[in-house]
Amino acid sequence: MTLAQRIRHVHPGLVLAALDFLGLLIAAYLATVELQGNLPVCGPLHGCETVASSPYSRIAGIPVAVFGVFLSLFLMTAALAWWRTGATWLLASHYVGSLVGVIFETYFTYLELFVIDAICVWCAAYFVTLLVRFILSAIVWFRRPKGRPTDAAGGGLATESVVADD
């Protein structure tokens, strides 16, 4: 079996989880640095320092990267649980969660480009991983087999309810 054939046989949940882990590493670095009161190292570009020093780098006093940590943990948990159970609601959770993240990151990138006037390569890398995660989960979501309102793992929508007689 060639490498390309092996890759085709990898469950998309594992690919999503790997991308989620990469996003988690990036967000964790940024969150740790900012919570310590330091500025992220950006190399010769120096945009990270400018972005991290801007008033847009925090929401209610919390570094934006902390939200990225929580989002990546949520997405990675959903991807791994979907891989293990096949529950379509977990795939839907990943799809919707990554969509929310992409919307926020698009706004944050707008701020970097047109308001802060600096680009953080770490933020851009996180955005790229999030965009890939969203696109992959969207492709899988729209190509999933449709039919029954519940899936084999019992994670879909319930069509019946049980009422106990008193």
ABEGO torsion letter per residue (X at the ends): XBAAAAAAABBAAAAAAAAAAAAAAAAAAAAAAAAAGBBBBAEAAGAAAAAAABAAABBGGBBAAAAAAAAAAAAAAAAAAAAAAGBAAAAAAAAAAAAAAAAAAAAAAAAAAAAAGBBBAAAAAAAAAAAAAAAAAAAAAAABBBGBABBAAGABBBABBBBBBX
